[in-house]
Amino acid sequence: MKAVGVVVEYNPFHNGHLHHLRAAKTDTGAHICIAVMSGSFLQRGEPAIVCKWTRTKMALACGVDVVVELPYAYSVQSAARFAEGATNILATLGCTHLHFGSEAGDITLFHQLVQFMNENKEAYDFAIKEHMQKGVSYPNASAAAFRTLANGNETLLRLDQPNNILGYHYVSSITQQHLPLIPATTVRKQAGFHEKNIHDEHTIASATSIRHALSSGQELSNLSRVMPKTTISALEKYMLQVGHLHTWERYFPYLQHRLLTTPLSHIRTIAECEEGIEFRLNEAVYEATSFADWLQHVKTKRYTQTRIQRLATHLLTGTTKEMLSYIHEQPVPYIRLLGMSTIGQTYLNKKKKQLSCPIVTRAAELKHASTLGALDLQVDQAYALAHPPAITQRILKQTYKQAPIRI
Amino acid sequence: MKAVGVVVEYNPFHNGHLHHLRAAKTDTGAHICIAVMSGSFLQRGEPAIVCKWTRTKMALACGVDVVVELPYAYSVQSAARFAEGATNILATLGCTHLHFGSEAGDITLFHQLVQFMNENKEAYDFAIKEHMQKGVSYPNASAAAFRTLANGNETLLRLDQPNNILGYHYVSSITQQHLPLIPATTVRKQAGFHEKNIHDEHTIASATSIRHALSSGQELSNLSRVMPKTTISALEKYMLQVGHLHTWERYFPYLQHRLLTTPLSHIRTIAECEEGIEFRLNEAVYEATSFADWLQHVKTKRYTQTRIQRLATHLLTGTTKEMLSYIHEQPVPYIRLLGMSTIGQTYLNKKKKQLSCPIVTRAAELKHASTLGALDLQVDQAYALAHPPAITQRILKQTYKQAPIRI
């Protein structure tokens, strides 16, 4: 049985994801599709709008056969680290291909760029350092370094589009680690990655625009053009159960509390807290009336919004530099199974014995799986705090007992 | 100018306090009255229902001439430590007397008991240890030890009543430290310290019963029989400004968050966290739907509710054992002035130059005053978190700029 892997956040699952899933199977001739999905918090340092179990149901309902979790230590990270975790997990699970959507849509371009970057690594790193010394952020410095390097070379893949960047890191990670995965890509349909508004005539909209529509009070039923029915009903059920979608604003009081009652020496041990930014974090609490406002007060030319959001997520979840250091010891210490279809289960049963790491099916096992597993549990506990105490308590208990979803 | 000192929480200021104030001046012939008052959190490990500035206004409106703050390091502590901080501050400010209300009402009994306890210290300590080894709480063990010791001696002060206990510790602290303070006491009028209900015909009710009435939704106007008008209007103004009184329930989410996202090794550094109680604290979060519920889950024969509440307060405020250890280095490193009348100001101006420590009038100075001062600021920041973020931010700014109240 041939399996294709995809790397997803499904926040929430929409028609663009459905289109990509179909292409992944068609393009690679795979029998089943395995998704490695971020858990409670996402790459840009934001809480997922609904819990990972609801997003797993959305995925299974639309043709994914196995959903496993990308550990927090990889999911709230730079593109390179994120890709490293995702590709390792898909390779461990025996996928033959990794399939991703991109703006470019031509896998040759990705291979060429990886080769080009390997050949020019030193010049590239040097140029980045030079730009950063002028005080610009890492993403801007690397973009500028790339422009200098690629000067005049029109055939090179453009690295200024978010899905091209992720795709580049997948291919680069596979190449550098010699993983037995064949990368493949397809052009992303219609909507831009971070496009804010939903076009009237389109059936595909970006997840960003869908979240934007939801947070500005649009009825779910109005979004049925751009999401599968199963997503709509899963979102409805979630809102009925807990009353709201998760946004950073709901967690802001905890960030205020942590920053106001933790000595700076301890704040400095938090992951991504570097170069004296702790002073800014703290001062901004005295100025900010909301999370969005706090971000504006902390942001500088050097620290992008995404970087601050990731740092805020680490503060919220209590993630220290020391905890994240374990990803270098062992890239995949365990695989957390979130859900599977019948055929997905058959696949896993066959592969189980050859796996180089345990498959974890309960939170209780996570605690003992490794430092990264214990961190995943801690992160889910923090995620549960978006509700009044009595609902939080109910969710904590559920989180602890939850078995993988089966359909 | 002769000054009498009183030790207070004023949570809130009521007719019983007014009665005591008058007795304090009459009994001692003092010209002015100085109150050393707990700040944001109180001796039993609870948030004050309104901020210390509002409580200062209540006190000044009813005849207190100077209000200074009992630092957090003393205010959320056992009776002995609480008394040590309070008596030291009053002595530093040049009070000639310390006046307190008690169930006994006869100062000779307190002096006798202090002498008796000094003579029997070893036997008493030994008996406490014996009782505690059977797993009972410290308060129960010391009560039992006292019963054994006092066996048959009917003339001794009874130490099973809360104001007698506090009074005993005031007199004991004055005696042991040879402080130039003359202790004096009067009988508490009518209401029992922790009495829960307000009697219809009484004009004096306990603060506990008043808080109970307020939290069960009684109109403030219904309580005008038992509190001065100035207290009623101060409470009204506070509720108008921030929307509610402070209760532990409003802070419970922060406690959940801290316990769910902080490694046990760090929880162990928190003040009063001893003997493996950290495991219970954590497990109880999984069971509790409210703070009251959480307390029930943590409480044991050994750990009284008050002790758990104090520990919870230290968790909320981020107070470590190490921070509290500074109280042994220097009992009164600074005196925080909260408010004064005109005559109070005259008194302070005269005394200022002879004081052995600085008088702090702004939060900004606290930061640099000492570790205990920085802790007081941190504690006030935690106290401000009972509100939605935008109100919290406004209060944080106010807290930082607030000058002493003058009337």
Interface residues (C-beta under 8 A of the other chain):
Chain A: F252 P253 Y254 Q256 H257 R258 L260 T261 T262 P263 H266 V285 Y286 E287 A288 T289 S290 F291 L316 T317 G318 Q378 Q381 A382 A384 L385 P388 P389 A390 T392 Q393 L396 K397 Y400
Chain B: F252 P253 Y254 Q256 H257 R258 L260 T261 T262 P263 H266 V285 Y286 E287 A288 T289 S290 F291 L316 T317 G318 Q378 Q381 A382 A384 L385 P388 P389 A390 T392 Q393 L396 K397 Y400
